[in-house]
């Protein structure tokens, strides 16, 4: 076992992990932050995306020990300070960017990383940025629309592709 410490959603945490403990497992099983979903264990679906030191990471492909000393943000840390939905979460709700909701945490975290890097992306840029995230329900149109709305852009002219 290895002792790890990191800051998750602004709070310092510590725990003992095995050498093969994935960050996703540490978050879900040890810390009970179950918003980070595990959909494939093969880094293909993106449901487990979290931010490590400000960069999006598929937490099912990173060992918890690799996050030693890191700043980690999960979906649980995305809400506003008063507990209300942040602009991306609200846009997903307003524009029906979710159905079953399983992929939603990873989509929101991926969208947050995109909008931090590129505050006014094009529809094509949004679609390209979502390549590592799979949604089995929505067909992506409303997810793209939600991200565009979260960027403050007019979505009324976005046509279904």
N, C-alpha and C positions, 0 to 999 in steps of 0.2 A: 504494500500500500504506500501511496505517496500523498503527502499533504499538499493541497492546492489552496491558494487564496486568489480571489479575483473580486472585482466589483461588478455586481449584476444589477442593472437598473438603478444605479446610484448607491447601492448598499454593499458593503464589504461582506463577503461570505468566505467560508473555509470548509474544507471537507477532505476526507481521505478517499482516494480513488485507486483502483487497480490500474496497472499500466495499459490495459486495453479498454478502459472505460471511456466511452465516447462522450463528447460534450453534451449531445442530446440526451443521453441517459443520465448524466450528472444533473442536468437541469430538471428533467422530468421525475426521475426516481429519487434522487437525493434531496433536491430543493423543492419538489412539488410544483414546479413551474410548467404545468402541463399544456400551456398554450402552444409550445413548440411541439409540432406534430412529427411523428415518424411514419412516413408513408411507404418507404421502399427499402431503406438501409443500403441503397446502392448509389446515392447521390444523383438520382435522376429526377425526382419529383419536386424538390424544393420546398416541401412542407415544413422542413426543419430549419429554414433560414433564420439566423440571428445575426447581430452585428458584433464583431470582435474588433475592438479598437477602431470603430467607425466603418469597418468594411463588412459587406455581407458575406457570410460563411454558411455553408451547409453543415450544420452541427453534427450530422451523422457521419461526417468524414473527418472530423477533428477530434483528437483525444483531449479529454478534459485537462490533462497535465500540460498540454500545449497552450492552454489558456491561462497558465500561471501568471498572475500579476496583470492580466488583461482587464479592459473595460468591456463588459458584455451587455448588450441590450437585447431583450426579448420582447415578444408581443405584449407581455404584461406591463412593460415599461413604456408603452407607446401612448397611453391615454394622457390627457392633460392633467395638470396638478390637481384639479378639482374632481378628477375621476371621469369627466366627460370624454367623449371620443375625440381623438385628434382629427385634423382636417382629412387625412387619408382614410381613416376608419369611417368617418362620417360620409365621405364621398362613396365608399364601398356600399354603405347602407343606402344612401340616397339614390344611387345609380344601379342598384341591384347587382353589385359586383361579386355576389356570392350566392350559392344555392345551398349545398350541403354544409359548406363552411370549413371543410377539412383542409383545403389548400389555403384558405384565407390568411392565416397568420404568416405563412411564408410569402404570400403575394404582397401583403401589407409591408413586411420587412424589406422585400425586394424593391417595392415602389418607393419606400422611404429612402433607400440608398440611391436610387435613380434620381429622385427629386432633390436630394442633397447635392448630387454631382451636376445635375442638369435640371434647373428649376422650371424650364419651359420646353420639355421635350416634344418632338413631333409624334404623331401616331406611330409611324414606322420605328422611331427610336424606342418607344414604349414596348412595342411588340418584340423588338430585338432584345431588349433588356429582360423580358420575361421568358426568354428561351429556355432557361434552366428550371422553370416552374411548370408543373402540369396541373391542369384543372380538368377533371373528368366530367364536369357538369355543365359549365357555362358557355363553352365555345369562345371564351375570352373577350368577346365584344364589350360586355358591360364592365369587365375588369379594366380594359383599356380606357373606356369612357370614364370610369371612376378615377383613374390615375390622372387623366387629362383634366378632369374637374378639380382634383386636388391641387393641380398645378396652377389653378386659377384661369384656365383657358375655357373658352366657349365650346361646349360639347354638342350644341344643337345641330351642327352641320356634319357631325361624324356619322358616316353611313356604315351600316353593317357590311363587313367584307366577307 
